[in-house]
Amino acid sequence: MAGSIYGKLFRVSTFGESHGPGLGGVIDGCPAGIEIDEFFIQSELDRRKPGQSKIVTQRKEGDKVKFYSGIFEGKSTGTPIGFLIENDNQKSRDYDHIKDKFRPSHADYTFTEKFGIRDYRGGGRSSARETVARVVAGSIAKLVLKHFGISIHGYVSQVGAIKMKLQSHEIDLNKIEETIVRCPDPSVSQEMIDHIMQIRKEGDTIGGVVECVIKNVSSGVGEPVFDKLHAELGKAMLSINAVKGFEYGSGFEGVKQKGSQHNDSFETTNGKTITKTNNSGGIQGGISNGQDIYFRTAFKPVATIMIDQESINEDGDKVTVSGRGRHDPCVVPRAVPIVEAMAALTILDAVLIAKTNKISDLV
């Protein structure tokens, strides 16, 4: 199938299914000499893995990554980095009852229409478990970005109708991991957790929003036409399972303002050009302006619910679809490291491309 490769200079190709032997990938274009901190990479996987708290799926996966190439004596060699994460807690029998049924809002019907065959065990390639390979690649991208002083911080800002009360510039990024919901606003984080627990008891699911802030991207990163930096970030986020929306900077709220209110005026501080406000979200004309890049990604309620639903089977007959197995009542707490990983892949690729645009950076 097409569409399993992401990036131009820093490229990752992923493979594997939810209930296959494992998932993995090959990273090409990683600069040589980067210290590959496997402890850090594993910690990022642990932030994504199932079974980590009472508000996520209870599927128990170790998610231990094994590297097979591209690393020597703890550093990248500049050659392709191959890796694998084995699946060790599949319960494929949980899906036998839907092998010929189309689950509402899943990829069952569309996969069947496109390929004429589908892996009904957890959705196969369309399963969110596919994102485990993205987190590995994104973690290595983060290690490279450290050399440019760039950091990426994702957090949960909304669960259902419960919204974080703090503004993005008011939050303490060090508090993100202090609660299992990964919301740095203590005034609402417990309310979010309680709401998710209640939704789980009802056999239902709920959506939410993950916000992300990217710091210290220098000005001049990104392309001005079809490959605008915000367009690349949007594609990256919308490629994540269950994502239904993306906005950066002022986003949709910006339509309520006049141009005189929305424009980001420039000024010089200590010899550095900055903007007084950041409604642009750190990107203007598709190119970074040196300010914080920030965006929001909306996740729908998980499609698998523990409530009977009407649908049809492959023969077009009416059937009842009953939810079984282990599923997230709300995906956003585990989605934070996935959003960060895709942001890292996008930004690193854009930074490397920017380095090829100026002869001064190459000599």
Secondary structure, 3 states (H helix, E strand, C coil): CCCCEECCCCEEEEEECCCCCEEEEEEECCCCCCECCHHHHHHHHHHHCCCCCCCCCCCCCCCCEEECCCEECCEECCCCEEEEEECCCCCHHHHHHHCCECCCCCCHHHHHHHHCCCCCCCCHHHCHHHHHHHHHHHHHHHHHHHHHCCEEEEEEEEECCEECCCCHHHCCHHHHHHCCCCCCCCCCHHHHHHHHHHHHHCCCCCCEEEEEEEECCCCCCCCCCCCCHHHHHHHHHHCCCCEEEEEECCHHHHHHCCHHHHCCCEEEECCEEEECCCCCCCEECCEECCCCEEEEEEECCCCCCCCCEEEEECCCCEEEECCCCCCCCCCHHHHHHHHHHHHHHHHHHHHHHHHCCCHHHCC
